[in-house]
Amino acid sequence: MYTNYLHKISDAEKDSYLLVINERGQISFANTLLIHRFGLNPNKFPEKGFFELLSKHQSQGFIKAFNYVKKERTSAHIETDIKNGSVHRIKWEISLLKIDEEGGDKYFCVGSDVSGQKRTQKMKQLAESHYEAVVDALNIGVILQDNQMDVIAVNQKTAELFDAEVETFYDRESFLHLWHNNIINGQAMNADNCPCSLALKTGLMQENSQLCFKTKKGDSKTILISAKPLFRPDQSVPFSVVTSLIDITNEQKLENEIREREILFTGFMSHTPNLAWIVDEDENLVYGNHAFFRYLGIDERAIGKNILQLVPPEITETLVYKHEQVMRDGQPLHTTEKAFLADGTELVFWINLFPLNTQYGKKRIGGEAVNITRQKKAEQELQITNERLMLLSQLTKDAVWEWDIKKGTIYRNQALCDIIGYNNGPCQNLSWWFRHIHSEDRRKVRNRVKQVIDSKNQSWESEYRFKKSTGEYIIVIDRGFILYENGVPVKMIGSLHDISEVKQLEVQLVHEKFEHQKEITETIFAVQEKERNRIGHELHDNVNQLLGAAKLFVETITPATDDGNEFKLKAKEYILTAIEEIRRLSREMVTPQLKEKGLISSITKMVEDLKMTNMLNVLFHHEGEAEEISNNIKLILFRIVQEQVKNTLSYSEANNLFITLNRHENEVELIIEDDGKGFDPAKTNRGIGLSNIYERTRFYGGKVVLKTAPGKGCRLQVKVPVNEKAA
């Protein structure tokens, strides 16, 4: 058997490590030096074999060496570090053994200490005599325990990691309590499943266990723990265990942040509609997002392929040139390119290329492509529309304007410039236009435009005054039509018309209509006054004469009895009363001779007549040149006094009546006030007399103010403008 042969070699090579392992590192043979030096159990080698003594990186180095030896049929050399209290740097020579009867390939490995046995022994003696100083000097936590889990030695760093005192570790109960209520590798931890306990139980090294716990201050901490069992020569049961502890809290936090960023990046890249990719110096694809693969009709298997074989041919040459430029200059670059789908559909992409540098100094190029086909199409359509509008604005005589909302600029055609007297200029933006709108109209126009845009309406219209270059204001009617892009207003097109002449004609027409109406009304008033005069004279001249004749006939009657005499007296009394009433009505109806007697004299006569009746106390006061007004206005003021005095006598139950007539510069003011019972204007219908007062005053551009309330009398104020001279 080959094992006998190996034992002979082992006896001959006492200073060398001899080892036979398969591709998975499982040990078939190990000489005495290797077993004793590294505390292996000769009856039960580790399940993972020799690779448990190495780091992951060095294990992969062994596997690469196996592949090389098997392929080239030669030996290979490799150096590794093996820890057993101290670090052993060993150089190995690896050869292939072919054992057909047991199946599979096995490798013969011969190792020797790089530093030499004497140096290693000297370092060991130094460590044994000064191990406490060495352990305390370490930047990691170290715990040395016997096979009963009692702590033999612990350094200060370990106490700092657990936020505890060193003496806590030497007390068994306190030490075991440290492991409780913590999480290791995602599971609840206790004294039985902690790494040092498992290493003693299994005789296997426990590597890279993560312990998570809360400090006394409430901070979360993560510690990486590795526990290695120690064996005495010729013993399969460990007599001790050494545990190393490294604080990886910051690293774990950083790793979590990196992982979260990776998740966010992956999620974003998976859902963004934009194409994204990364290539290396040779244009080989390093990364592509879902949109990139979907657009090109490929999948992740394209990673590593040359991107120029993947992109559409029409942009290959441009992309090569752009990539080279970014790689050479180290500066980002933007470009717009067209591409076509299989069905011939044209697409337009905005492409952003930028340099990326890895931590190993390798250059990469990142790329992003945004599909702007819709935007480009909209821009082209808008450009065509603008060109058409520009042509139309030059051909039409209408005043046309265009407001580019994005740029904030306004264009006006020549017809509009001719109207306002300004040519197009760089400073004539929207603010400039609003500043030339009349201050009383400015807010109205602003609010109208804002309201239309906020409500997403298509058009608006507004009439306002605009200041021309000459300083005069013209009246314009402005109409606008709004263009939207994705629900956002981007442009407004409109026309402006100068309607100043139309407005002047409208004012003139209204004035003429008013004057015509005034003539008609004056005619009506004149006819009414004429009719009143006729009726008044008819009553005075005819009816009163008949009543006077009737009175004479009654006086000639000689009654035969006392009753007849009484009837005669009553008839005579009624006739006299009728004569007086007709005389009063005749005086009221007949137009007073205001031109000869004057307004003040006529009102004074009326007041004296009222005083003679003893029905109420009347006071008349006047100021200013009240006679310096037209007869028409005098007449309506006299009629108003008549009407209001009649209302006062009929309804007010007043004791006092005050009449005031004041002539001001541009108007005449009449005030009639009583101390009667008053009334509620809101609940009282306006009678014929009061309606006549309002109608006559309004006809001459005047104003009536009536102030009254139940129990508070009544005050009537009439103001009439007096631009006419007395006729």
URLINNOR-V981820 format. One line per field, one symbol per residue. ss: DSSP state (2 for helix, 1 for strand, 0 for the rest). burial: I if it has 24 or more other ideal C-beta (glycine too) atoms within 12 Angstrom, else O. Layout:
ss=???
burial=???
This chain:
ss=0222222222220000111111000011110222222000000000002222200222222222222222220001111111100011111111111100000011111111100022222222222220222222200011111100001111022222200000222202222222200111001110000022222222000111111111000001111111111100000000011111111022222222222222222222222000111110000111110222222200022200012220002222222222222222200011111111000001111111111110000011111111102222222222222222222222200011111100001111022222220000000002222220102222222222222222000011111111100000111111111111100111111111110222222222222222222222222222222222222222222222222222222222000002222222222222222222222222222000022220222222222222222000111111100000002222222222222222222222000111111110001111111100000022200002222222222220001111110000011111111000000
burial=OOOOOIOOOIOOOOOIIIIIIIIOIIIIIIIIIIIOIIIIIOOOIIOOIIIIIIOOOIIOIIIOIIOOIIOOOOOIOIOIIIIIIIOIOIOIIIIIIOOOOOOOIIIIIIIIIOOOOOOIOOOOOOOOOOOOOOIOOIOIIIIIIOOOIOIIIIIIIIIIIIOIOIOIIOOOOOIIOIIOOIOIOOOOIOIOIIIIIIIIOIIIIIIOIIIIIOOOOOOOIIIIIIIIIIIOOOOOOIOIIIIIIIIIIOOOOOOOOOOOOOOOOOOOIOOOOIIIIIIIOOIIIIIIIIIIIOIIOOOOOIOOIOIIOIIIOOIOOIIOOIIOOIIOOOOOIOIOIOIOOOOOOOIIIIIIIIIIOOOOOOIIIIIIIIIIIOOOOOOOOOOOOOOOIOOOIOOOOIIIIIIOOOOOOIIIIOOIOOIIOIOOOOOIOIOOIIOIIOOOIOOOIOOIIOOIIOOOOOOIOIIIIIIOOOOOOIIIIIIIIIIOOOOOIIIIIIIIIIOOOOOOOOOOOOOOOOOOOOOOOOOOIOOOIOOIIOOIOOIIOOOIOOIOOOIOOIOOOOOOOOOOOOOOOOOIOOIOOOIOOIIIOIIIIIIIOIOOOIIIOIIIIIIOOIOOOOOIOIOIOIOOOIIOIIIIIIIIIIIIIIIIIIIIIOOIOIOOIIIIIIIOOOIIIIIIIIOIOIIOOOOOOOOOIIOIIIOIIOIIOIOIOIOIOOOOIIIIIIIIOIOOOOO
